[in-house]
Amino acid sequence: MHFPDKARIVEVGARDGLQNESMPVDTATKLALIRKLSESGLRHIEAASFVSPKWVPQMADHREIMLALSESVAATDTTSVITYSALTPNLKGLEAALECGVREVAVFGAASESFSQRNINCSIAESLARFAPVMERALDAGVRVRGYVSCVMGCPYEGDISPLQVAAVARELRDMGCYEVSLGDTIGTGTPFKAKRLLEAVTRAVPVAHLAAHFHDTYGQALTNLYAVMEEGVAVIDSSVAGLGGCPYAKGASGNVATEDVVYLLEGLGIDSGVDLAQLARTGDWISRQLGRANGSKVGQALMAKY
């Protein structure tokens, strides 16, 4: 296959990135970040998680965030509407999201039994069964559902994961009604060869047009892994501005691949993302300073040194 002409970036910094920050981030800063990201040309931003504040304190203001964003979408020209999605792990979370006018939600499963048990205290099969009423309610409400699969190229407890196991979970999510399935290399241990093997198995179950890559950069392999799957037709990439987010299983290690680095790679390959890299780099620099942390994007660092 050939590289896609266009790529869609799903920006996860405001949710997957910020939820890993130990210090509280106020609602105004989160909304300013999301606004700046949208102004850089990003058209799909994962903005909040409707989980219990007891488990994820950083996402306690999910209602305020999504209500504010719903109002901004309502006031926007429909031709340039941005998708602001939210994670809804259960029916209670989904109902709260619907009350806030959310139009796209996400559910998450795992390809590792051990990870599923430790993360959400149930088996893979049980977790998928729990999603059934969430999916049914969301689809009845005309809300699109995106599915995540964790640990697609490795698990902190089991080591290597069979691509066939990933394919089975991805197929279940697709059959339940997920319009897209995002393949997550949660601990970032994947390599290009593993990524190609993974895709070979998963595309037998789910068409490549309905797959996304969510690769963490813990071992510095995310961009090469993205190159490998884009070569096979993957055209949707999850990433986080300034590389926000850590890896909970490798202390001090980076987590999400930086959006700036992804956009630079795409530009080098002649693939259109619709993102203004200079503006995005400034946003990454801004949020890094707001959080008092180093910018996790190599491209962002290089560009800001020039600016």
C-alpha positions in Angstrom: 0.0 0.0 0.0 0.9 3.7 -0.2 0.9 6.5 2.3 -2.4 8.3 2.7 -2.8 11.8 1.1 -4.3 13.1 4.3 -4.2 12.2 7.9 -6.6 13.1 10.7 -5.0 13.8 14.1 -7.0 13.1 17.2 -5.5 15.4 19.8 -5.6 13.8 23.3 -3.5 16.2 25.3 -6.4 17.8 27.1 -7.6 14.5 28.4 -5.0 11.7 28.2 -2.2 14.2 28.7 -3.5 16.4 31.5 -5.0 13.5 33.5 -1.4 12.4 34.3 -0.4 15.8 35.7 0.0 15.5 39.5 -0.8 19.2 40.2 -4.4 20.4 39.6 -4.9 22.2 36.3 -7.7 24.8 36.5 -10.7 24.8 34.1 -9.8 28.1 32.5 -6.3 26.8 31.6 -7.8 23.6 30.1 -10.3 25.6 28.0 -7.6 28.0 26.9 -5.5 25.0 25.8 -8.4 23.5 23.9 -9.1 26.8 22.2 -5.4 27.2 21.1 -5.4 23.7 19.8 -8.5 24.3 17.7 -7.0 27.6 16.4 -3.9 25.6 15.2 -6.2 23.6 12.8 -6.9 20.5 14.9 -10.4 19.3 14.2 -10.8 16.4 16.7 -9.9 17.1 20.3 -10.5 14.7 23.2 -11.4 17.1 25.9 -12.6 15.3 29.0 -13.3 12.0 30.8 -16.6 11.3 32.6 -15.1 9.2 35.3 -15.4 9.5 39.1 -13.2 12.3 40.4 -12.2 9.8 43.1 -10.3 7.9 40.5 -9.1 10.7 38.2 -9.2 14.0 40.2 -7.8 16.0 37.3 -11.0 15.3 35.3 -13.4 16.4 38.0 -14.5 19.5 35.9 -15.6 17.4 32.9 -19.1 18.9 33.1 -17.9 22.5 33.0 -15.4 21.7 30.2 -17.9 20.0 27.9 -20.8 22.5 28.5 -18.5 25.3 27.6 -17.3 23.5 24.4 -20.9 22.6 23.5 -21.8 26.3 23.6 -18.8 27.2 21.4 -19.8 24.5 18.8 -23.4 25.8 18.8 -22.1 29.3 18.1 -19.8 28.1 15.3 -20.4 27.9 11.5 -21.3 24.3 10.9 -18.8 23.9 8.1 -15.9 24.2 10.5 -17.3 22.3 13.5 -14.7 20.7 15.7 -15.3 17.3 17.3 -14.9 17.6 21.1 -15.1 14.0 22.4 -15.1 12.6 25.9 -14.3 9.3 27.5 -17.3 7.5 29.0 -16.4 4.2 30.6 -19.9 3.4 31.9 -23.6 4.3 31.5 -23.5 6.8 34.3 -20.6 8.7 32.6 -22.4 8.5 29.2 -25.7 10.0 30.6 -23.7 12.8 32.2 -21.9 13.4 28.9 -25.2 13.5 27.0 -26.6 16.1 29.4 -23.6 18.3 28.4 -24.3 18.0 24.7 -21.4 15.7 23.9 -21.7 14.4 20.3 -18.9 11.8 20.4 -17.7 9.5 23.2 -15.1 6.8 23.6 -15.0 3.5 25.5 -11.8 1.6 26.2 -10.9 -2.1 26.4 -7.6 -4.0 26.6 -6.0 -6.8 24.7 -4.4 -8.1 27.9 -6.4 -10.0 30.5 -3.9 -9.0 33.3 -4.1 -5.3 32.4 -7.9 -5.5 32.2 -8.1 -7.1 35.6 -5.7 -4.6 37.2 -7.1 -1.5 35.4 -10.8 -2.0 35.6 -11.1 -5.2 37.8 -12.8 -7.4 35.2 -11.9 -9.7 32.3 -11.8 -8.6 28.7 -15.1 -10.3 28.0 -16.7 -8.7 31.1 -15.5 -5.3 30.1 -16.9 -5.6 26.6 -20.3 -6.8 28.0 -20.3 -3.7 30.2 -20.0 -1.5 27.1 -23.1 -3.0 25.4 -25.6 -0.8 27.2 -23.3 2.2 26.8 -23.1 1.6 23.0 -26.8 1.0 22.7 -27.7 4.2 24.6 -25.1 6.3 22.7 -26.2 5.1 19.3 -29.9 5.6 20.1 -29.0 9.2 21.0 -27.2 9.7 17.7 -23.8 9.9 19.4 -20.8 8.4 17.7 -18.6 6.0 19.7 -14.9 5.4 19.3 -13.2 2.4 20.8 -9.8 2.1 22.4 -7.8 -1.1 22.8 -4.9 -0.9 25.3 -1.7 -2.9 25.3 -1.7 -3.8 21.6 2.0 -4.4 21.4 2.9 -5.2 25.0 1.7 -5.4 28.5 3.5 -4.5 31.7 2.3 -7.7 33.3 2.2 -10.3 30.4 4.9 -9.0 28.1 4.2 -9.6 24.4 0.5 -9.7 23.3 -0.7 -11.8 20.4 -1.9 -9.7 17.4 -4.8 -12.2 17.1 -6.0 -11.2 20.6 -5.9 -7.6 19.6 -7.8 -8.4 16.4 -10.5 -10.2 18.4 -11.1 -7.2 20.7 -11.0 -4.8 17.9 -13.6 -6.8 16.0 -15.9 -6.9 19.0 -15.7 -3.1 19.4 -16.4 -2.6 15.7 -19.3 -5.1 15.7 -20.8 -3.4 18.8 -21.0 -0.1 16.8 -17.7 1.7 17.2 -17.1 3.7 14.0 -13.3 3.7 14.7 -10.9 1.6 16.8 -7.8 3.1 18.2 -4.9 0.7 18.7 -2.9 1.8 21.8 0.7 0.9 22.5 0.1 1.8 26.1 3.6 1.2 27.4 5.4 2.1 24.2 7.4 -1.1 23.7 6.4 -1.6 20.1 8.8 -1.6 17.1 8.0 -1.2 13.4 8.1 -4.9 12.7 5.7 -5.5 15.6 3.5 -2.7 14.4 3.3 -4.3 10.9 2.5 -7.7 12.3 -0.2 -6.2 14.5 -1.8 -4.4 11.5 -1.7 -7.5 9.3 -3.8 -9.4 11.9 -6.2 -6.6 12.9 -7.0 -5.5 9.3 -8.4 -9.0 8.8 -11.0 -8.1 11.4 -11.4 -4.4 10.9 -10.8 -2.4 7.7 -7.8 -0.1 7.9 -10.0 2.9 7.1 -11.6 2.3 10.6 -8.4 2.1 12.5 -6.3 4.6 14.4 -2.8 4.5 15.9 -2.3 5.6 19.5 1.4 5.0 20.0 3.3 6.0 23.2 7.0 7.1 22.9 8.3 5.5 26.0 11.2 3.8 24.1 11.5 6.4 21.5 9.8 4.3 18.8 6.5 6.0 18.3 7.4 7.9 15.1 9.0 4.9 13.4 6.0 2.8 14.4 3.6 5.4 12.9 5.6 5.5 9.7 5.3 1.7 9.5 1.5 1.7 9.9 0.9 4.7 7.7 2.8 2.8 5.0 0.0 0.2 5.3 -2.8 2.8 5.0 -3.5 4.0 8.5 -4.6 7.6 8.3 -5.7 8.5 11.8 -3.2 9.3 14.6 -3.7 10.0 18.2 -1.1 12.4 19.7 -0.7 14.9 22.5 0.6 18.5 22.2 4.1 18.9 23.8 4.0 15.1 24.5 1.8 15.8 27.5 1.1 12.7 29.6 3.5 10.2 31.2 3.7 6.4 31.2 2.6 5.1 34.6 4.6 1.9 34.2 8.0 3.4 33.4 8.9 6.1 35.9 10.2 9.3 34.3 9.5 8.0 30.8 7.7 9.9 28.2 4.2 8.8 27.2 2.1 10.1 24.3 3.9 10.9 21.1 4.0 14.7 20.7 1.6 16.2 18.1 4.2 18.6 16.9 6.6 15.7 16.1 3.8 13.9 14.2 2.9 17.0 12.1 6.5 17.5 11.2 6.7 13.9 10.1 3.5 14.2 8.1 4.8 17.4 6.4 8.0 15.6 5.5 6.0 12.8 3.8 3.8 15.2 2.0 0.7 14.2 4.0 -1.8 16.9 4.7 -3.0 17.2 8.4 -4.6 20.7 8.1 -2.5 21.8 11.2 -0.4 25.0 11.4 2.8 23.6 12.9 4.2 27.0 14.0 1.0 27.8 15.9 0.9 24.3 17.4 4.5 24.7 18.6 3.6 27.9 20.3 0.7 26.2 22.0 2.9 23.4 23.2 5.4 25.9 24.6 2.6 27.8 26.3 1.1 24.8 28.0 4.5 23.5 29.1 5.2 26.8 30.8 1.8 26.8 32.4 2.5 23.4 33.9 6.1 24.2 34.8 7.4 21.3 32.9 9.8 20.6 30.1 8.4 20.6 26.6 8.2 16.9 25.5 8.3 17.7 21.8 11.7 17.6 20.1 10.2 19.6 17.1 8.5 22.0 19.5 11.9 22.7 21.3 13.7 23.2 18.0 11.1 25.5 16.5 10.8 27.6 19.7 14.5 28.0 19.8 14.2 29.6 16.3 11.2 31.8 17.3 
